[in-house]
Amino acid sequence: MDCRVVVEAAVPVYDVETADEAVRIAISKTGEMLNPDLNHVEIDMAHRETESGEELPPAFIAADEALVALELEMTVFNVEREEHARRIARKEIGMRLDNIPLKTLSTEVVPETVDDEQDA
């Protein structure tokens, strides 16, 4: 079974003035840390909201420093359980993102596709 795992990362960014700038720098910084080993991880800004449903920006800025919430999506292949996929994704991503906290947001089983032309 293959699983798609999404983890949230809290990426610190320094010397920024706007949330957009912080997000761009955080995505670039995270991509550099993951590549070339994990170039198949998709990086996007996180969509956060309060308990009442109000949308929050992905970056919190104070004193020209920001903490940016990013979503990292990775497909883990040939696992027996979803829990195993979560552990693998957190380990693989966490090894490359030193001192960046991670939280698993979701795990989804990828539907198997049958290639009819495989035997042809």
C-alpha positions in Angstrom: 0.0 0.0 0.0 1.2 3.5 -0.8 0.2 6.6 1.4 0.3 10.3 0.9 1.4 12.0 4.1 1.1 15.7 4.9 3.1 17.2 7.7 3.1 20.8 8.9 6.5 22.5 9.6 7.2 25.6 11.6 10.0 27.3 9.7 11.8 30.3 11.2 12.8 33.2 8.8 14.8 36.2 9.7 15.0 39.8 8.4 11.6 40.0 6.7 9.1 42.8 6.5 5.9 41.1 5.0 4.2 37.8 5.3 4.5 37.2 1.6 8.2 37.7 1.7 8.5 35.3 4.7 6.5 32.6 2.9 8.7 32.9 -0.2 11.9 32.7 1.8 10.6 29.8 3.9 9.6 27.7 0.9 13.0 28.4 -0.7 14.9 27.6 2.5 12.9 24.4 3.0 13.4 23.3 -0.7 17.1 23.8 -0.3 17.2 21.6 2.8 15.2 18.8 1.2 16.9 18.7 -2.2 18.3 16.7 -3.8 17.4 13.8 -1.5 13.7 14.5 -1.2 13.0 16.5 -4.3 9.6 14.7 -4.6 8.2 16.5 -1.5 5.7 19.1 -2.4 6.0 22.3 -0.4 3.1 24.8 0.1 2.0 27.4 2.6 -0.3 26.0 5.3 -3.9 27.0 5.5 -4.6 27.8 9.1 -7.7 29.0 10.9 -8.9 29.8 14.4 -11.3 27.6 16.3 -14.1 29.9 15.2 -13.2 29.4 11.6 -11.4 32.7 10.9 -8.6 32.3 8.4 -5.1 33.1 9.7 -2.0 34.1 7.6 0.6 31.3 7.3 3.3 33.6 8.8 3.6 35.3 12.1 6.0 38.3 12.1 7.5 40.0 15.1 10.6 42.2 15.2 11.5 41.4 11.5 11.5 37.7 12.3 8.8 35.2 11.2 7.5 31.8 11.9 6.0 30.3 8.8 3.6 27.3 8.7 4.3 25.1 5.6 2.7 21.9 4.5 5.0 19.3 3.2 3.4 16.4 1.2 5.2 13.2 0.6 4.1 9.8 -0.9 5.5 6.8 1.0 5.5 3.6 -0.9 5.1 -0.1 0.1 4.0 0.3 3.7 1.7 -2.0 5.7 -0.1 0.6 7.7 -0.8 4.3 7.7 1.0 4.7 11.0 4.1 3.3 9.4 3.8 5.8 6.5 3.5 8.7 9.0 6.7 7.6 10.9 8.7 7.2 7.7 7.6 10.6 6.3 8.4 12.4 9.6 11.7 10.6 9.9 12.8 11.3 6.3 11.7 15.0 6.4 12.8 15.6 9.9 16.4 14.3 9.2 16.8 17.1 6.7 14.9 19.9 8.5 17.2 20.3 11.5 15.5 21.9 14.5 12.2 22.5 12.7 9.2 21.1 14.5 6.9 18.8 12.5 3.3 17.7 13.0 1.4 15.1 10.9 -1.7 16.7 9.5 -3.1 13.9 7.4 -2.5 10.4 5.9 -4.3 9.2 2.9 -4.1 5.8 1.2 -3.2 6.2 -2.5 -5.6 4.1 -4.7 -3.8 1.4 -6.5 -3.9 1.6 -10.3 -3.7 -1.4 -12.6 -1.6 -1.0 -15.7 -3.5 -3.0 -18.3 -0.6 -2.5 -20.8 2.0 -4.0 -18.4 1.9 -7.5 -19.9 1.4 -6.4 -23.5 
